[in-house]
Amino acid sequence: MTAAARIIFATRNPAKLAELRRILAAARVGVEVGDLEEFPEMPEVAETGRTFAENALLKARAVAAFTGLPAIADDSGLCVDALNGMPGVLSARWSGPHGDDVANLRLVLGQIGDVPAGQRGAHFACAAALVLPSGAEHVTEGTVQGWLTDSPRGSNGFGYDPIFVPDGSELTTAQMSAEEKDKISHRGKALRALAPVVAAVLGG
């Protein structure tokens, strides 16, 4: 692989890295994908954007600048109808500490505890950004509609997956296989939409 055929995913989450690799492989995009585990000195990027797209671009720009390689970043979250679209861009730090999945999930369940089952609509949203060292930028987005359970179900996935049931399914996204989730997930949709862009600009 040449340097031009390498791309860095702005994550230290092995599940997210595996998901991007699966999606690019399925789309037959011939690039090598690494993540921030290769760059332990890379500082954390403050997610100060007001939208998922803004945060994805902030992270991808920082990683491309730091590594000198093309970078992909995503930002995603759960938007709950009964909470006026929150936690939204605050999903990963809804309970305070960043990335405390269990605490975040419990807080959302507590906040909608009195909401009737038929009014527990929600959707996952994701923006994925590709930034090249040259400064070129591309953003794609994906959403999946569904509803929230009253207790966690399933052990796959991460984040709010154990309480989110996509429309048309009886399973939470934490009860689905990785491949089943990829087909319908917000992140899967955004990353699949980005795959042909990666192929075009990197020659994969």
Buried (B, 14 or more C-beta within 10 A) or exposed (E): EEEBEBBBBBBBBEEBBEBBBBBBEBBEBBBBBBBBEEBEEBEEBEBEBEBBBBBBBBBBBBBBEBBEBBBBBBBBBBBBBBBEBBBBBEBBBBBEEEEBBEBBBBBBBEBBEEBEEEEBBBBBBBBBBBBBEEEEBBBBBBBBBBBBBEEBBBEBBEBBBBBBBBEEBEBBBBBBEBEBBBEBBBBBBBBBBBBEBBBEBBEB
